[in-house]
Amino acid sequence: MQITHDEQKTLAPFQWLKKPEVDGPPAQRDPKVVERVSQMLKEIETKGMDAVRAYGKELDGWSGDLEIGATELKKSGDALPADVRTALEMGYERTHRFASAQREHLTDFEVELAPGVKGGQRYVPVSRVGAYLPAGRFPLLASAFMTVGVAKTAGVPTVVACTPPSGEHGAHPAVLYGAYLSRADRVFAVGGVQALGAMAFGLLGEAPVDMLVGAGNAFVTEAKRQLFGQVGIDLLAGPSEVAVIADDTADPVWVAADLLGQAEHGPNSPAALITTSEKLGRAVVAEMDRQLETLATRDIAGPAWRDFGSVVVVRDRDQAVAVSDILGPEHLEIQTEDDDFYLRNLTNYGSVFIGPWSTVAYSDKGIAGTNHVLPTGKTSRYNAGLSVSRFLKPLTYQRAVKEGTASLAPAVERISAFEGLAAHGATATIRIDRIGRTSGAFDAIPDALREQL
């Protein structure tokens, strides 16, 4: 999440209070990762479950049962503190409610395009989804809500989930409880590349999945990249990103805390402040140093801020929008006196958090309802986060009756003849000849449309 030299030339001059120490994006593809993932997927495809189990023992230290039984899954919440269990239940309910509202606003339709000619669209869910629930350095407890739960809300009949076991302890009970709340059909203690390969190749007692979703480390992301085409994917997520747009009304303590809240995801997680106030920018830089002194995760957040953190002072709110849209951050907070201006004008971000009382962590943990599987690496220019729409195929259909032939066939004949595609034209000719030709077939264009042409 950096501004390149070419991108900077498109902007009016601005001031750097802090530039990233590392010159380049944090998520370059490592050739060693690419080669290792390719080798693993090939072995999993050819050797099947023997390879999956071998990798599970080698990489996760797990040789027990791979599938989590329904009874164990249901009881997974019993191992959690009561307040954690209640918070997870709240997170699931709010994520499900927001996803349900999304689904309600995606409606089938049919429209008459001409007399006797109708076109329509139906939203049909994919049949099978495989969800990866990460549990690496930190178990991300809300992941199941965003992947399994949203897929089920979209109407996906079968959702299989995999989560990495941790040595002799097996899968994390809080991750399992999230999968249970989200109504996963089957859950397996399988991690990493072997999990994605097993789901894509149909090795877990199920047919191959149609789609893989869920975040993970560089190996998981590379596996999704290599499996794309054989299966669909949600997106290729890199290190977590955050940007804050703030003016002199913002509290530097809150801004610094929110930047660190995402920087602690990993030592290569970018965090950026875009501000119209140099005073605020300098106060935030000082506050970052102060908060890092006592932060329990400073060994992670500190290098992330040092190597990939940035503070940009811009001329005005228009330039703040321009800079932010170039960064295209995964998470974007707005803490200004004119938040609605930014909401109206910003176009490139994964999800936006409006006002000082809206922090990214509310969504990260599922409590705000919106999805936290979001585009990174400037891909928000053309991509959006995971939602029910990603699990739905907008399938179109056409319905023409005899009376509509006169407004369809002659134009198709003429276009096909011009293209030299005789068989295309013939399919129209045999129909128009059956009912007889009439003049004026091209006079049916509405006057308003003709004026636009």
LINKA-V540838 format. One record per helix or strand of 2 or more residues. SS is the DSSP state (alpha for helix, beta for strand). FROM is the first residue (numbers start at 1). LEN is the number of residues. If there is no record, write none. Layout:
BEGIN
ss->(SS/SS)
from->(FROM/FROM)
len->(LEN/LEN)
END
This chain:
BEGIN
ss->(alpha/beta/alpha/alpha/beta/alpha/alpha/beta/beta/beta/alpha/beta/alpha/alpha/beta/alpha/beta/alpha/beta/beta/alpha/beta/alpha/alpha/beta/alpha/beta/alpha/beta/alpha/alpha/alpha/beta/alpha/alpha/alpha/alpha)
from->(5/15/31/49/67/70/82/109/117/128/143/158/167/173/186/192/211/218/231/242/252/271/278/298/309/317/331/339/351/360/379/388/392/402/422/441/447)
len->(5/4/17/12/2/10/23/6/9/6/12/6/3/9/3/9/3/10/3/5/12/5/17/11/5/11/5/7/4/5/3/4/9/18/14/4/6)
END
